[in-house]
Amino acid sequence: MALIAQNHLQYIIEIAVIIQIAIFFLLNLGPLTLNVVLLVAMIVSAGFALMFGVDAIFLFIPGLTHSEFTHPYGPLALLAVVTIMAALPIMKESGINTRSLKIFMYGIIVFITIAGGLMHRSFLLLWFLGLFIGFFIISKSFRQKSVFTVKKIVLVIVAAIIGFGSLEFLSRFLDMSIFSPLLRISRIENFSVPSIKMVIQNATLTGHKLGSCYWQGACHGGSDGYISLPMALVTFFSLPFPIFYGVLVTKKDVIDYMLPGIFGMAFDFGYLFLIFLLLWCIFIMYLGFTLLKKYRKKREKGDKSCLGREALLIGSLTAFISQAIMGLFLMNRSINGTALLTFIILGALIFGHVVVLKK
C-alpha cells in the first residue's frame, strides 16, 4: 500500500520514476545510430506538423472543436526539429549532401510556425526561443562561427513583431478574438494581480492554507489538483484525487492561465517543492551540457558511436530548457497536465544518457 500514491504530488513523482526507468531501457535497446534518430525525428516532426495543421483548420470550421495540441506537444515538436538541425552538421562533416534534408526541415519549421501561431501566441514564444537556443547549442557543440549577428537578431525581432501584428490584424479582420495577442495581454493585466495576491497570501512551505483553494471546506492544503498529470492518467486508476474536470476546468485558470509556473507550483505543492524543482531543472541542464562535452570529445577523436545520441541530446536539452523557461516563468499551462508529462519525458531523455556513457 505504501507504493500507492496518496495525492497528486506523490503520483507525479511515481510516474516520473517509471518514465525514467523506461527511458533507460529505451536508450539501451540497441545501437542508437544517427540514421535511426534522424528517421524518427523526421517522422515525429511531420506528425506534429500535421496534427497542428489540422487543429488550426478546425478554428475556421463552424461546429468543430480544436484540441490545442501546441501546449502539451509543442516541446516535443521542438525536440524533433532541433534534433534534425543537430544532425545536419554531423552529416556535412561526413560529406553527405544535406540539401533535401534542409528543405524538409525549413518546410516543417515554417508550417509549424504558422499553424502553431494561429493556435497560441505563447507557442510562438516557445518555438522562437527554442530555435534560438537550438542554434546556439549546435554552434557551440560543433565549434561553428556564431549564427547570432546583430543583423540576424534584429531580423528575428522584426519577424516576431510582424507575426504578432499579423495575428492581431487577422483577429480583427475575421472578427475572431481568439487570434488576438492584445486580448491575451489585457486578460493577464486584469486577472494576474489578484491571482498573485492569492498565491502570496496563502502559499506555505508544503502547500497552501486550508480553505484557500476552490474546494474550500474540502481543501487538502496542498495537491488540490491545480497542478496534475493528464486527467486520463488519474481516472484510469480511479485515484481519489481532487480533479478540475468539465466546466470546473475554468476554475483553476486563476493559477493555470494567469500565472507563471513558479506560482502554481508554490501554491499547490509549497515553497519547498518549488525550490527542489528549480534545483532539479538546473541539475538536468548542467548534466546535459556536461554530457554534450563528452560526446563532442568522442566525435572529435573520430569515434562515431555516439553521433545519434549527441543529436538526440541536443534536441532534448533545447526543448527542456525552452519549456522550463516558458512554463516556470511565463505561463503555468505550459508545464501542467499533458505538458507536465512532456516535461518529465524531456528531463528523462537527458538523464537517460548517464547510463549510456557508463556502459
Buried (B, 14 or more C-beta within 10 A) or exposed (E): EEEEBEBBBBBBEEBBEEBBEEBBEBBEEEEBBBEEBBEBBBEBBBBBBEBBBBBBEBBEEEEEEBEBBBBBBBBBBBBBBBBBBBBBBBBEEEEEEBEEBEEBBEEBBEBBBBBBBBBBBBBBBBBBBBBBBBBBBBBBBBEEEEEEEEEEEEEBEEEEEEBBEBBBEEBEEEEEEBBBBBBBEEEBEEBBEEBBEBBEEBBBEBBBEBEBBBBEEEBBBBBBBBBBBBBEBBEEEEBEBBBBEEEEBEBBBBBBBBBBBBBBBBBBBBBEBBEEBBEBBEEBBEBBBEBBEBBBEBBEEEEBEBBBBBBBBBBBBBBBBBBBBBBBEBBBBBBBBBBBBBBBBBBBBBBBBEEBEEE
